[in-house]
Amino acid sequence: MELFALLGLLLLAYLLWPRRPARCPRCGLPRGLAEEVRRYRRFCPHVAFRACPFDPRKGTYRLRR
């Protein structure tokens, strides 16, 4: 009986523990680094594929000159 109470408390502690911020779904960058991509301070590893949802240049045409 005490074991079930202990397991219940552990489950409750796990559910109430603060979650980490979500990562970028494409490249897996942590949320803080993905926000830096949004602010033009960092390049995303998937920027060449136009796949990063945080990249503000997504979908723009750029010349390679």
C-alpha positions in Angstrom: 0.0 0.0 0.0 2.8 2.4 0.8 4.5 1.5 -2.5 1.4 2.7 -4.4 1.4 5.9 -2.4 5.1 6.5 -3.2 4.5 5.7 -6.9 1.6 8.1 -6.9 3.7 10.9 -5.4 6.5 10.2 -7.9 4.0 10.4 -10.8 2.5 13.6 -9.4 6.0 15.1 -9.1 6.8 14.1 -12.7 3.6 15.7 -14.0 4.2 18.9 -12.1 7.9 19.3 -13.0 8.5 22.3 -15.3 8.9 21.3 -19.0 11.7 22.4 -21.2 10.8 24.8 -24.0 9.9 23.1 -27.2 12.6 22.4 -29.8 12.4 23.2 -33.5 10.5 20.4 -35.2 12.8 20.4 -38.2 16.3 20.7 -37.1 16.0 20.1 -33.3 17.6 23.3 -32.2 16.6 24.3 -28.7 14.0 27.0 -28.5 16.5 29.7 -27.4 18.7 29.1 -30.4 15.7 28.9 -32.8 14.6 32.4 -31.5 18.1 33.6 -32.4 17.6 32.3 -35.9 14.4 34.4 -36.0 16.3 37.5 -34.9 19.0 37.0 -37.7 21.7 36.3 -35.1 22.2 32.6 -36.0 21.9 30.4 -39.1 19.7 27.3 -39.0 21.3 24.1 -40.3 18.3 23.6 -42.6 18.2 27.1 -44.0 19.4 25.8 -47.4 16.4 23.6 -47.6 14.0 26.4 -46.6 12.6 24.0 -44.0 13.1 25.9 -40.7 9.9 27.4 -39.5 11.9 29.9 -37.5 13.9 31.3 -40.4 12.5 34.6 -41.6 14.1 34.1 -45.0 12.0 31.0 -45.6 10.5 31.0 -49.1 12.4 34.0 -50.4 14.4 33.9 -53.6 18.1 34.6 -53.2 20.7 34.8 -55.9 23.9 32.9 -55.5 26.2 35.7 -56.5 
